[in-house]
């Protein structure tokens, strides 16, 4: 299998995406050219859809994702994809939605290792007191993503 990478430069944070013929494998924040280790691809559907999202014109992604994780993590990531654009859920609500009501911390851990942030919208999950909680791209990026979505509802 051959892997490709692209960097999407934008005002929010530069994103490094890794994909293959099977689908999208990862999205990483704060990318730099020296982070690219696979053959680079400048034009692809992953970049196009992320660019549309960041410009406020795309609300739903239509991409093939390659998810590597435990069955629990995959269940969490599938649940996150059901959170509507511009809305949030708490870690506790996600735990309840996947049938594990006492697993809000495990939901937080699954969010923390989400390999495809933004497309799997872990930024839409907040603490029970409505504060943001953590985010791999930084709390400021999480807030900007939520603001972007609310602005384009």
KAURQUI-V626186 format. One line per field, one symbol per residue. ss: DSSP state (~ for helix, > for strand, _ for the rest). phi: phi as a letter, one per 30 degrees, with the letter a starting at -180 (. if undefined). psi: psi as a letter, one per 20 degrees, with the letter a starting at -180 (. if undefined). A space follows every 50 residues. Layout:
ss: ???
phi: ???
psi: ???
//
This chain:
ss: __>>>>>>______>>>>>>__>>>>>>____~~~___>>____~~~~~~ ~~~~__________>_____~~~~~~~~~~________>>~~~~~~~___ ___~~~~~~~~~___>>__>_~~~>>____________~~~~~~~~~~~~ ~__
phi: .ccbbbccdaddadcccbbbddkdcbbbdhdbedddccedbcbadddedd ddddcicccbcbbdccccadededdddddddcddeicbbdedddeddcib dccdddddddddcedbdidcddddcbdddiddidaedjdddedddddedd dcd
psi: ppqqqqpoprhgqppoqprahhapgqpqqlqqhiipirpqphorhggghg ggghijiphpqmqppoporrhgghgghhghiipqpirrqrhggggghjjm ikkhhhggghghjoimrggomiijprrhjjrharphiqhhggghgggggh hk.
//
